[in-house]
Amino acid sequence: MIPITTFSGLDVAVFGLGASGNATAYALMEGGARVAAWDDSEAGRKSAAAAGVPLVDLFREDWSRFAALILAPGVPLTHPEPHWTVGKARAAGVDVIGDIELFCRERAAICPAAPFIAITGTNGKSTTTALIAHILKEAGHDVQLGGNIGRAILTLEPLQPERFYVVECSSFQIDLAPSIRPSVGVLLNVTPDHLDRHGTMENYARVKERLVAGADAAAVVVDDDCTRAIAGKYLAAGKPLLTASTLDSADITYEGSVVSYHGEPVADLAGVPSLRGRHNGENACAAYGALRLAGLFDNEIAPFLSTYPGLPHRMEQIGRLGDTLFINDSKATNAESTAKALAAWPEGIHLILGGKAKDGGIEGLRCFFPRLTKAYLIGAATDEFASTLGTAVPFEACGTLDVAVARATQDALTSGAAESVVLLSPACASYDQFKNFEERGDYFRRLVAAELARRGTP
């Protein structure tokens, strides 16, 4: 745990008592703060109280006594309207911040030399964050990985000058971290997402920009209009910048399967299943740029790109039956993320789609329809997606994931294609049938394992 000493002796309100909220309360108490914690959920309050978190009904409190409100990232800050705690804090002139901000303040106060690599973007954050941490660890560095991936940031090991902190940051977390100043900021892409939380695309882009604007150095993938504009402003500020692109010229490029730095090949990702597809070439370029800016050399980076094991639920190869691959891409909760998966195969895709649809549905996937052999629809989005697919793609309404896996497996094995893939890449949130994308992906794994065992491939 990272004790937060910057609020020692002060009263601090903490709202939202999930994993990160409880970790925040512990870290503040460990650093000497007096914590008053609350949650709208009775279950959340009971769980926190059982774990030793002091509960105070913040609705009835005198907010003038608090030095800050630490808000869980999932609690609305601005849109569709501020949470009631935000209104009370602002009326009392109390700062509203999050756990990333606590980390940043503590680092600045007691260990500013600790290397801090922060990664954001609409898609690809988790892969890039995990890839950077993997390479650092394999190169012999002391690494802590957390934030919006894995562990809450304040549960990481205490700050040390030689210890790398590799932190995935969502837009919600950046919005609550006004003083974020990473050693290296990484920006992958900015496309419409979470507009219900940020109000407009301009607001959303501005939040993403803040992560690199304050960074000592930045690696930016310049493959969309927003990131190109942000990179231009950063360059004009005179700070160290490495650009990356899979589409055009840049400091770091990806063409075919080769990552190059200033035109010189660095690594060939052919045959690395965890980095399959152009989108993962983008992630690899960003990771390479971040690590160069962090002081690593090619011989510390390139060898370990090919040993990256990949993330669960993101283009995860979980089995093979003859010439048929089974890929778990349950983390693809919007059409743009699914598009990146579909781009990895030119044909032979048996695609399992559906769940709780996002705005726009799968209209953005039309250019990939010719690659689909068949689609298997599940969940609440079935009728909407069936209408979009129309006569362009054969499809079957399967209802549930178990039916879809069975039908897709049978069709793929009898398709006669040189290579086929059964791909779970739902382009949807999971919570119509599952708690989260992890539960959905884990169930897919079990279903595929049963198919492999039944067909004689344990």
C-alpha positions as CSV (number, residue, x, y, z in Angstrom):
1,M,0.0,0.0,0.0
2,I,1.0,3.6,-0.6
3,P,0.3,5.6,2.6
4,I,-1.1,9.1,1.7
5,T,0.7,11.5,4.1
6,T,-0.3,14.7,2.3
7,F,-3.6,14.7,4.2
8,S,-2.1,13.8,7.6
9,G,-4.1,15.3,10.5
10,L,-6.9,16.4,8.2
11,D,-10.6,15.3,7.8
12,V,-11.2,13.7,4.4
13,A,-14.5,12.5,2.9
14,V,-14.4,9.4,0.8
15,F,-17.4,8.4,-1.4
16,G,-17.9,5.2,-3.3
17,L,-16.8,2.1,-1.4
18,G,-15.8,-0.4,-4.0
19,A,-12.3,-1.8,-4.3
20,S,-10.7,1.5,-5.1
21,G,-12.7,3.4,-2.5
22,N,-11.8,1.1,0.3
23,A,-8.2,1.1,-0.7
24,T,-8.3,4.9,-0.7
25,A,-9.7,5.0,2.8
26,Y,-7.0,2.6,4.1
27,A,-4.2,4.6,2.4
28,L,-5.5,7.9,3.9
29,M,-5.8,6.4,7.4
30,E,-2.3,4.8,7.1
31,G,-1.0,8.3,6.3
32,G,-2.6,9.9,9.3
33,A,-5.9,11.3,7.9
34,R,-9.2,11.2,9.6
35,V,-11.6,9.5,7.1
36,A,-15.3,9.8,6.8
37,A,-16.5,7.3,4.2
38,W,-20.0,6.7,2.7
39,D,-21.8,4.9,-0.2
40,D,-25.3,5.1,-1.5
41,S,-25.5,1.3,-1.4
42,E,-26.2,-0.4,1.9
43,A,-24.3,-3.4,0.8
44,G,-21.3,-1.3,0.0
45,R,-21.5,0.4,3.4
46,K,-21.8,-3.0,5.3
47,S,-18.8,-4.5,3.4
48,A,-16.6,-1.4,4.1
49,A,-17.6,-1.3,7.8
50,A,-16.7,-5.0,8.1
51,A,-13.3,-4.2,6.6
52,G,-12.7,-1.4,9.2
53,V,-13.6,1.6,7.1
54,P,-15.1,4.4,9.3
55,L,-18.6,5.3,8.0
56,V,-20.1,8.7,8.3
57,D,-23.4,9.8,6.7
58,L,-22.0,12.5,4.5
59,F,-25.5,13.8,3.6
60,R,-25.9,15.1,7.1
61,E,-22.3,16.3,7.7
62,D,-20.9,19.8,8.0
63,W,-18.7,19.8,4.8
64,S,-16.7,22.8,6.0
65,R,-14.6,20.4,8.0
66,F,-13.3,18.4,5.1
67,A,-10.0,19.1,3.3
68,A,-11.1,17.1,0.2
69,L,-13.7,14.7,-1.2
70,I,-12.2,11.6,-2.7
71,L,-14.7,10.4,-5.3
72,A,-14.7,6.9,-6.8
73,P,-14.2,7.2,-10.6
74,G,-17.6,5.7,-11.5
75,V,-19.5,8.4,-9.6
76,P,-20.7,11.2,-11.9
77,L,-18.6,14.4,-11.6
78,T,-20.3,16.6,-14.2
79,H,-22.8,14.7,-16.5
80,P,-25.6,13.8,-16.7
81,E,-25.5,15.8,-13.4
82,P,-23.1,16.0,-10.5
83,H,-23.6,13.5,-7.7
84,W,-25.0,15.0,-4.6
85,T,-21.7,14.7,-2.8
86,V,-20.1,16.8,-5.5
87,G,-22.7,19.5,-5.0
88,K,-22.1,19.6,-1.3
89,A,-18.3,19.7,-1.7
90,R,-18.4,22.5,-4.2
91,A,-20.8,24.5,-2.1
92,A,-18.3,24.3,0.8
93,G,-15.3,25.0,-1.4
94,V,-13.9,21.5,-1.0
95,D,-11.6,19.9,-3.6
96,V,-13.2,16.9,-5.5
97,I,-10.4,14.5,-6.5
98,G,-9.7,10.8,-7.0
99,D,-7.2,8.2,-6.0
100,I,-4.9,8.9,-9.0
101,E,-4.7,12.5,-7.8
102,L,-3.7,11.2,-4.3
103,F,-0.9,9.2,-5.8
104,C,0.3,12.2,-7.9
105,R,0.4,14.5,-4.8
106,E,2.1,11.9,-2.7
107,R,4.7,11.2,-5.4
108,A,5.4,15.0,-5.9
109,A,5.8,15.4,-2.1
110,I,7.9,12.5,-1.1
111,C,9.4,10.8,-4.2
112,P,9.2,12.9,-7.4
113,A,12.0,10.8,-9.0
114,A,9.8,7.6,-9.1
115,P,9.3,6.9,-12.8
116,F,5.6,7.2,-13.6
117,I,4.2,6.1,-17.0
118,A,0.5,6.9,-17.5
119,I,-1.5,5.5,-20.4
120,T,-4.8,6.5,-21.8
121,G,-6.9,6.3,-24.9
122,T,-10.4,5.2,-25.9
123,N,-9.2,1.7,-26.9
124,G,-6.0,-0.3,-26.3
125,K,-5.1,1.1,-22.9
126,S,-5.0,-2.2,-21.0
127,T,-2.9,-4.0,-23.7
128,T,-0.4,-1.1,-23.9
129,T,-0.2,-0.8,-20.1
130,A,0.4,-4.5,-19.6
131,L,2.9,-4.6,-22.5
132,I,5.0,-1.7,-21.0
133,A,5.0,-3.4,-17.6
134,H,5.9,-6.8,-19.1
135,I,8.9,-5.3,-21.0
136,L,10.2,-3.4,-18.0
137,K,9.9,-6.4,-15.8
138,E,11.7,-8.7,-18.3
139,A,14.4,-6.0,-18.7
140,G,15.1,-6.3,-14.9
141,H,13.3,-3.3,-13.5
142,D,11.1,-3.1,-10.4
143,V,7.6,-2.5,-11.7
144,Q,4.2,-1.8,-10.2
145,L,1.2,-2.1,-12.5
146,G,-2.3,-0.8,-11.7
147,G,-4.9,2.0,-11.9
148,N,-7.7,1.1,-14.3
149,I,-6.2,-2.3,-14.8
150,G,-5.6,-4.9,-12.1
151,R,-4.9,-3.3,-8.8
152,A,-6.2,0.0,-7.5
153,I,-3.3,2.5,-7.6
154,L,-3.0,3.0,-3.8
155,T,-2.6,-0.8,-3.2
156,L,0.7,-0.7,-5.1
157,E,4.0,-1.0,-3.3
158,P,5.3,2.2,-1.6
159,L,7.0,4.9,-3.7
160,Q,10.7,4.3,-4.4
161,P,13.0,6.3,-6.7
162,E,13.9,3.2,-8.8
163,R,10.4,1.7,-8.9
164,F,8.4,2.1,-12.1
165,Y,4.7,2.8,-11.8
166,V,2.9,1.9,-14.9
167,V,-0.7,3.1,-14.6
168,E,-3.7,2.8,-16.9
169,C,-5.9,5.9,-16.6
170,S,-9.5,6.1,-17.7
171,S,-11.1,9.4,-18.6
172,F,-13.1,9.2,-15.4
173,Q,-9.8,9.0,-13.4
174,I,-8.1,11.8,-15.3
175,D,-11.1,14.0,-14.7
176,L,-10.4,13.6,-10.9
177,A,-6.6,14.1,-11.2
178,P,-6.0,17.8,-11.9
179,S,-2.3,17.7,-11.0
180,I,-1.4,14.5,-13.0
181,R,2.2,14.9,-14.1
182,P,3.6,11.6,-15.4
183,S,7.3,11.1,-16.4
184,V,5.9,9.7,-19.6
185,G,2.3,10.2,-20.9
186,V,0.9,7.8,-23.5
187,L,-2.1,8.7,-25.7
188,L,-3.4,6.0,-28.0
189,N,-6.6,7.3,-29.6
190,V,-9.6,9.5,-29.0
191,T,-12.9,8.4,-30.5
192,P,-16.5,8.9,-29.2
193,D,-17.1,7.1,-25.9
194,H,-18.5,7.9,-22.5
195,L,-20.3,11.0,-23.8
196,D,-23.0,10.4,-21.3
197,R,-20.4,11.1,-18.6
198,H,-18.5,13.9,-20.3
199,G,-21.3,15.6,-22.2
200,T,-19.6,16.3,-25.5
201,M,-16.8,14.9,-27.6
202,E,-14.8,18.2,-27.0
203,N,-15.0,17.7,-23.2
204,Y,-14.0,14.0,-23.5
205,A,-11.0,14.9,-25.7
206,R,-10.0,17.7,-23.4
207,V,-9.9,15.2,-20.5
208,K,-7.7,12.8,-22.4
209,E,-5.4,15.6,-23.5
210,R,-4.8,16.5,-19.9
211,L,-2.8,13.4,-19.2
212,V,-0.1,14.2,-21.8
213,A,-0.3,18.0,-21.4
214,G,1.3,17.7,-18.0
215,A,3.7,14.9,-18.8
216,D,7.5,15.5,-18.9
217,A,7.6,13.5,-22.2
218,A,4.9,12.0,-24.3
219,A,4.3,9.1,-26.8
220,V,1.2,9.8,-29.0
221,V,-0.3,7.7,-31.7
222,V,-1.4,10.2,-34.4
223,D,-3.9,8.1,-36.3
224,D,-7.0,10.2,-35.6
225,D,-7.8,13.9,-35.8
226,C,-7.9,14.4,-32.0
227,T,-4.5,12.8,-31.3
228,R,-2.9,14.6,-34.2
229,A,-4.1,18.0,-32.8
230,I,-3.0,17.1,-29.3
231,A,0.5,16.0,-30.5
232,G,0.8,19.3,-32.4
233,K,0.2,21.3,-29.3
234,Y,2.6,19.2,-27.3
235,L,5.3,19.6,-29.8
236,A,4.7,23.4,-30.0
237,A,5.3,23.5,-26.2
238,G,8.8,22.2,-26.8
239,K,8.6,19.0,-24.7
240,P,10.1,15.6,-25.7
241,L,7.6,13.8,-28.0
242,L,7.6,10.6,-30.0
243,T,4.8,10.1,-32.5
244,A,3.6,6.7,-33.7
245,S,1.5,5.6,-36.6
246,T,0.2,2.6,-38.4
247,L,-1.1,4.7,-41.3
248,D,1.5,7.4,-42.1
249,S,5.0,8.7,-41.4
250,A,5.9,9.2,-37.7
251,D,8.8,8.6,-35.4
252,I,7.7,5.1,-34.8
253,T,5.7,3.2,-37.5
254,Y,4.1,-0.2,-38.0
255,E,3.9,-1.7,-41.5
256,G,3.1,-5.3,-42.3
257,S,4.2,-6.7,-39.0
258,V,7.3,-4.6,-38.4
259,V,7.8,-1.9,-35.9
260,S,10.4,0.7,-37.0
261,Y,12.0,3.6,-35.3
262,H,13.0,6.5,-37.6
263,G,12.9,4.1,-40.5
264,E,15.0,1.3,-38.9
265,P,13.3,-2.0,-38.2
266,V,13.1,-2.7,-34.4
267,A,10.9,-5.8,-34.1
268,D,8.8,-8.1,-36.2
269,L,5.5,-9.1,-34.6
270,A,4.6,-11.8,-37.1
271,G,3.8,-15.0,-35.2
272,V,3.1,-13.2,-31.9
273,P,-0.6,-14.1,-31.3
274,S,-1.0,-11.7,-28.4
275,L,-0.2,-8.8,-30.7
276,R,-2.2,-9.9,-33.7
277,G,-3.6,-7.1,-35.9
278,R,-3.0,-3.5,-36.8
279,H,-4.5,-2.2,-33.6
280,N,-1.9,-4.2,-31.6
281,G,0.8,-2.8,-33.9
282,E,-0.4,0.6,-32.7
283,N,-0.2,-0.5,-29.1
284,A,3.3,-1.9,-29.6
285,C,4.5,1.3,-31.2
286,A,3.1,3.3,-28.3
287,A,4.8,1.0,-25.8
288,Y,8.1,1.2,-27.6
289,G,7.9,5.0,-27.7
290,A,7.1,5.2,-24.0
291,L,10.0,3.0,-23.0
292,R,12.5,4.9,-25.2
293,L,11.4,8.1,-23.4
294,A,11.7,6.3,-20.1
295,G,15.4,5.7,-20.9
296,L,15.4,2.1,-22.2
297,F,17.4,1.0,-25.3
298,D,16.4,-1.2,-28.1
299,N,18.1,-4.3,-26.7
300,E,16.0,-3.9,-23.5
301,I,12.7,-3.5,-25.5
302,A,12.7,-5.4,-28.7
303,P,13.4,-9.0,-27.4
304,F,10.5,-8.8,-25.0
305,L,7.8,-7.6,-27.4
306,S,7.7,-11.2,-28.8
307,T,7.3,-12.7,-25.3
308,Y,4.3,-10.7,-24.3
309,P,1.7,-13.2,-23.1
310,G,-1.4,-11.0,-23.8
311,L,-4.3,-10.0,-21.6
312,P,-7.2,-12.2,-20.7
313,H,-10.3,-11.4,-22.7
314,R,-8.5,-9.3,-25.3
315,M,-7.7,-11.2,-28.5
316,E,-6.9,-14.1,-26.3
317,Q,-6.3,-17.4,-28.2
318,I,-7.8,-20.0,-26.0
319,G,-7.8,-23.1,-28.3
320,R,-7.6,-24.7,-31.7
321,L,-9.5,-27.5,-33.3
322,G,-7.7,-28.4,-36.5
323,D,-7.7,-25.3,-38.6
324,T,-10.2,-23.5,-36.4
325,L,-9.0,-20.9,-33.8
326,F,-11.1,-19.9,-30.8
327,I,-10.5,-16.3,-29.7
328,N,-11.8,-14.6,-26.6
329,D,-12.3,-10.9,-27.2
330,S,-14.9,-10.3,-24.6
331,K,-13.3,-7.0,-23.7
332,A,-14.6,-5.6,-27.0
333,T,-17.6,-3.7,-25.5
334,N,-18.1,-1.3,-28.5
335,A,-18.1,-1.6,-32.2
336,E,-14.8,0.2,-32.6
337,S,-13.0,-2.4,-30.5
338,T,-14.7,-5.2,-32.4
339,A,-13.6,-3.7,-35.6
340,K,-10.0,-4.0,-34.5
341,A,-10.4,-7.7,-33.9
342,L,-12.2,-8.2,-37.3
343,A,-9.3,-6.5,-39.1
344,A,-7.0,-9.3,-37.9
345,W,-8.5,-11.9,-40.3
346,P,-9.4,-11.4,-44.0
347,E,-12.1,-14.1,-44.0
348,G,-13.5,-17.1,-42.3
349,I,-14.8,-15.3,-39.2
350,H,-17.7,-16.9,-37.2
351,L,-18.5,-13.9,-35.0
352,I,-20.5,-14.1,-31.7
353,L,-22.1,-10.7,-31.2
354,G,-24.5,-9.1,-28.7
355,G,-25.3,-8.0,-25.2
356,K,-26.3,-4.5,-24.2
357,A,-25.8,-2.4,-27.3
358,K,-23.9,0.9,-27.3
359,D,-25.1,4.0,-29.2
360,G,-24.7,3.3,-33.0
361,G,-24.8,-0.4,-32.5
362,I,-22.7,-2.2,-35.2
363,E,-23.2,0.2,-38.1
364,G,-19.5,1.0,-37.9
365,L,-18.7,-2.7,-38.8
366,R,-20.2,-2.7,-42.2
367,C,-16.9,-2.5,-44.0
368,F,-16.0,-5.8,-42.3
369,F,-19.1,-7.7,-43.2
370,P,-17.5,-9.4,-46.2
371,R,-15.0,-11.0,-43.8
372,L,-17.8,-12.7,-41.8
373,T,-18.8,-16.2,-42.7
374,K,-21.7,-16.0,-40.2
375,A,-22.8,-14.1,-37.1
376,Y,-24.3,-15.6,-34.0
377,L,-26.4,-13.1,-32.0
378,I,-27.0,-13.2,-28.3
379,G,-28.6,-11.0,-25.7
380,A,-30.6,-7.8,-25.7
381,A,-29.1,-6.5,-29.0
382,T,-30.3,-9.4,-31.1
383,D,-33.1,-7.7,-32.9
384,E,-31.2,-4.5,-33.5
385,F,-28.1,-6.3,-34.8
386,A,-30.2,-8.6,-37.0
387,S,-31.7,-5.6,-38.6
388,T,-28.3,-4.1,-39.3
389,L,-26.9,-7.4,-40.7
390,G,-29.9,-7.8,-42.9
391,T,-29.0,-9.9,-46.0
392,A,-25.4,-8.8,-46.0
393,V,-24.3,-11.5,-43.5
394,P,-25.9,-14.8,-42.7
395,F,-26.8,-14.8,-39.0
396,E,-28.5,-16.9,-36.4
397,A,-30.4,-15.6,-33.3
398,C,-28.9,-17.9,-30.6
399,G,-30.1,-16.0,-27.5
400,T,-27.4,-17.3,-25.1
401,L,-23.6,-17.8,-25.3
402,D,-23.7,-21.5,-24.9
403,V,-26.0,-22.0,-27.9
404,A,-23.8,-19.5,-30.0
405,V,-20.6,-21.4,-29.2
406,A,-22.0,-24.7,-30.1
407,R,-23.5,-23.5,-33.4
408,A,-20.4,-21.5,-34.3
409,T,-18.1,-24.4,-33.6
410,Q,-20.1,-26.8,-35.7
411,D,-20.3,-24.3,-38.6
412,A,-16.6,-23.4,-38.5
413,L,-15.4,-27.1,-38.4
414,T,-17.6,-27.9,-41.4
415,S,-16.9,-24.8,-43.4
416,G,-14.0,-26.2,-45.5
417,A,-12.0,-23.0,-45.0
418,A,-8.2,-23.2,-44.9
419,E,-8.5,-21.3,-41.6
420,S,-11.5,-20.3,-39.7
421,V,-12.0,-18.5,-36.4
422,V,-14.7,-18.6,-33.7
423,L,-14.5,-15.1,-32.4
424,L,-16.3,-13.8,-29.3
425,S,-16.1,-10.0,-29.9
426,P,-19.5,-8.8,-28.8
427,A,-19.4,-5.1,-29.5
428,C,-21.6,-4.7,-26.5
429,A,-21.6,-4.3,-22.8
430,S,-22.2,-7.5,-20.9
431,Y,-24.6,-6.6,-18.2
432,D,-27.8,-7.9,-19.8
433,Q,-26.6,-11.4,-19.1
434,F,-23.4,-11.2,-17.2
435,K,-21.9,-9.1,-14.4
436,N,-19.0,-7.8,-16.5
437,F,-17.0,-8.7,-19.6
438,E,-14.6,-10.9,-17.5
439,E,-17.5,-13.1,-16.4
440,R,-18.6,-13.4,-20.1
441,G,-15.1,-14.2,-21.3
442,D,-14.6,-16.8,-18.5
443,Y,-17.8,-18.5,-19.5
444,F,-16.7,-18.5,-23.2
445,R,-13.5,-20.2,-22.1
446,R,-15.4,-22.9,-20.2
447,L,-17.7,-23.5,-23.2
448,V,-14.8,-23.8,-25.6
449,A,-12.9,-26.2,-23.2
450,A,-16.0,-28.4,-23.2
451,E,-16.2,-28.4,-27.0
452,L,-12.5,-29.3,-27.2
453,A,-12.9,-32.1,-24.7
454,R,-16.0,-33.4,-26.4
455,R,-14.3,-33.5,-29.8
456,G,-11.2,-35.1,-28.5
457,T,-8.8,-32.2,-28.0
458,P,-8.4,-31.8,-24.2
